[in-house]
Amino acid sequence: MILKNVHICGGVHHESIGDLLIVNDKVVKVDSSNCNSVDNAISIKFPEDVIAYPGLINSHDHLALNTHSIFKKRVYNDYVEWAEDDFDNQKKEITNIPFELRCKWGILKNIIHGFTTVLQHDKWSENLNSKVIDVHVKPRIIHSLRFDNRWKLKVLLPSRNKKIIHLAEGTNEEMCEESFELLRYDMFPKKTVVVHGISLKEKEAKRFGGLIWCPNSNIYLYGKTAKIKELKKSLPIMFGTDSTVSSDWDLWKHINQAKESGALSEVELYNSLTEVPCKVFGLNEKGKIEDNKIADIVVSRKKENHVISSFLGQNSDDILLIIKSGEIVLLDESVLEQVKSIISIGYFERIKIKQTTKFIKFPIENLVNDIKKYYSSFKFEEYFILH
């Protein structure tokens, strides 16, 4: 497969225009001339200027908690207040839906927005593994200091992998003290990645291995987010969406909110979704479009002169193609005729996002019907329309 005349985001080919040759699951060649001489390779030419960027990394999601919209009755001081508020009916509706179905819906949310890798902050089963997205579960998961009775044991035990924990998720004095409390017991803090860190101080931040920033979720629930402009000097910053019980379904609202905050530069914000999580979590074959990297690639409309600005200014309807490990998993109708010979269109389902038609390699209609057996009020039409 050859992607023709794309503007590349990130890596050594940043801002260059060229062809991408994909063989099996790898990017074999990035060429500023052309790859027409390659035998048996299907060329895909796009109807307008496009950018190509590596499949995004969602560094924080709870995949089984995306069937419902935001739980909120007021602005909360911390995650304990939020968790203990009266959402019993909504929680019962969620738990009535089988875990597997909820996780599949969470996977669909991610792939529609260009994520090809997600870090799951919850239990997982290999039976749920999907060809459209990689669910990364190697880190040791610690929910939080208040809701994980075994957190001290988990931080004391050595591990080759990173540890991920919700920390300092709130604005009160107790949240300001959480990082200090954790560091009293954590023998390997550089292997600990913090989620949220709203009240995290620069002094403690220097000792941790990274921070996953979820600005949309933070501002919805607590009216405030982490001091990223200061904290980025002390540790790597990655981007997470969290689940829809505390944040918007639409990634690009998260991105726009983060951009408007000015906490990260445009390049830093882009890297928080690509290169930085790959470095922190050892995903060495991802995060860049370069020779011999895994062919996780997203192609979308070029809407600005600079590719990073174009990336940050897009919406889900701007995505024209998503490739996962060398295979097309989502395409816009504008490129359908060119790829019919290399995909089995019968495995794809058609949806409408705004005024565009997409084809996704995912059993969406069956999934929606299965969820409705357990939750008859399930509403998805605000996100997309099934054809």
Protein Blocks (a to p, Z undefined) as FASTA:
>chain_A
ZZehiaceehjkgoiacddddehjbcfbdcfkbfklpghiacdddfbdcddddddddfbd
cfklmmbccddfbdcfbfklmmmmccklmmmmmmmpcfklmmmmmmmmmmmnopabdcdd
bdddfklpcfkbccdfkbccdfbfmlmmklmmmmmpgcfbdcdddehiajbfklmmmmmm
mmmmmmblmlpccehjlmpcfklmmmpgbdcddfklmmmmnopacdfklmmmmoccddde
bjaklccfblmlmmmmmmmnomacfklmmmmmmmmmmmmnopakgoiacehiacdddddd
dfbfblklmmmmpcfklpmbdceehiafbdcfklmmmmmmmccfklpccddehjbccddd
ddfklmmmmmmmmmmmbcfklmpccZZ
